[in-house]
Amino acid sequence: TQLLEQSPQFLSIQEGENLTVYCNSSSVFSSLQWYRQEPGEGPVLLVTVVTGGEVKKLKRLTFQFGDARKDSSLHITAAQPGDTGLYLCAGAGGNYGQNFVFGPGTRLSVLP
Amino acid sequence: EAGVAQSPRYKIIEKRQSVAFWCNPISGHATLYWYQQILGQGPKLLIQFQNNGVVDDSQLPKDRFSAERLKGVDSTLKIQPAKLEDSAVYLCASNLWGVSPDTQYFGPGTRLTVL
């Protein structure tokens, strides 16, 4: 069974600070997705990483896929209150990347 | 492009009652997923459809949960009878089969409270 772990589980920081959250597994994934979920809503896709070692940037967010495609990190620079939410990683497997397993999430709170 | 639609958004029932949730995926998306998300946890896959066939239902509590996607488009998830521990958000997602990298798109979810 493929499992994803995320750390930290909770994070509370002040506006303007930097942070990194991690997603780790002992399994190899064909791709990995990061989502942000706000209360009362479904997860919204932020990025998909596919290649080992890949780095993608989305404004103040930087995503990295581990060389072995087993782990990933999300770094936020100068966090803002609008970044508050539950950050979920999901690994895709199966012949066509159709099978997804989710981590438990990191709940981020950015205080003004 | 319209997103994944779900209804109802909220449902409150008493234990032992029945409830049904509806999902309409993004047009053309062959794969449809139902997830259960308990408060404070990540989504857990209940069932995955490819068109109107079941690909994976290994984590679906089949004694009380059932799901169908008869025409390969929209889908219904049913719980009968509900238990207190079924209180959760039920998420529907879809993706376009065979496209790499595969990415799933989520609906807003149905929040179920069982009293």
Interface residues (C-beta under 8 A of the other chain):
Chain A: L4 Q6 S30 S31 Q33 Y35 G40 E41 G42 P43 V44 L45 T48 V50 L88 A90 A92 Y96 G97 Q98 N99 F100 V101 F102 G103 P104 G105 R107
Chain B: V4 T31 Y33 Y35 G40 Q41 G42 P43 K44 L45 Q48 Q50 V55 D56 L91 A93 N95 W97 G98 S100 P101 D102 T103 Q104 Y105 F106 G107 P108 G109 R111
